[in-house]
Amino acid sequence: MSHANGYADFARFVEQAAAAQALAWRGMERVADLHLQALEGHARAATGLMADAMSATDATAMRAWMARGGDLQRQGVERAASAAGDIFDVAVETATSLGALAGQPARA
């Protein structure tokens, strides 16, 4: 059988391709989980803020609500930056694993 991209046999090539695909899918799954966790944090913060806004009855309560909104905005940016860093870490880890998996093809 002819060599496919330098691999000794086609079966090994297919096995490594399937392993690489599974590894990439696991990385994508972890990234999706991180995105969903960040989105959930943003939704909880927004929901709490809206509940506070609807229960504010005077100017003092509105001022406190506005201050809390600024704090939540800051926390949201921190959450997003943290999630971006975690996603980058997953991408690097996945790329490193794919590189190790690819390695040098076996020659016959």
Contacts in CASP RR format, 6 or more apart in sequence:
PFRMAT RR
TARGET T0000
AUTHOR 0000-0000-0000
METHOD contacts of the structure
MODEL  1
MSHANGYADFARFVEQAAAAQALAWRGMERVADLHLQALEGHARAATGLM
ADAMSATDATAMRAWMARGGDLQRQGVERAASAAGDIFDVAVETATSLGA
LAGQPARA
1 9 0 8 1.000
1 10 0 8 1.000
3 108 0 8 1.000
4 10 0 8 1.000
4 13 0 8 1.000
5 13 0 8 1.000
5 105 0 8 1.000
6 105 0 8 1.000
6 107 0 8 1.000
7 13 0 8 1.000
7 16 0 8 1.000
7 105 0 8 1.000
7 106 0 8 1.000
8 105 0 8 1.000
8 106 0 8 1.000
8 107 0 8 1.000
8 108 0 8 1.000
9 108 0 8 1.000
12 106 0 8 1.000
16 101 0 8 1.000
16 102 0 8 1.000
19 101 0 8 1.000
20 98 0 8 1.000
20 101 0 8 1.000
20 102 0 8 1.000
23 94 0 8 1.000
23 97 0 8 1.000
23 98 0 8 1.000
23 101 0 8 1.000
24 94 0 8 1.000
24 98 0 8 1.000
26 94 0 8 1.000
27 90 0 8 1.000
27 91 0 8 1.000
27 93 0 8 1.000
27 94 0 8 1.000
30 90 0 8 1.000
31 87 0 8 1.000
31 90 0 8 1.000
31 91 0 8 1.000
34 83 0 8 1.000
34 86 0 8 1.000
34 87 0 8 1.000
34 90 0 8 1.000
35 83 0 8 1.000
35 87 0 8 1.000
37 83 0 8 1.000
38 79 0 8 1.000
38 80 0 8 1.000
38 83 0 8 1.000
41 76 0 8 1.000
41 79 0 8 1.000
42 76 0 8 1.000
42 79 0 8 1.000
45 72 0 8 1.000
45 75 0 8 1.000
45 76 0 8 1.000
46 72 0 8 1.000
49 65 0 8 1.000
49 68 0 8 1.000
49 69 0 8 1.000
49 72 0 8 1.000
52 65 0 8 1.000
52 68 0 8 1.000
53 65 0 8 1.000
55 61 0 8 1.000
56 62 0 8 1.000
56 64 0 8 1.000
56 65 0 8 1.000
END
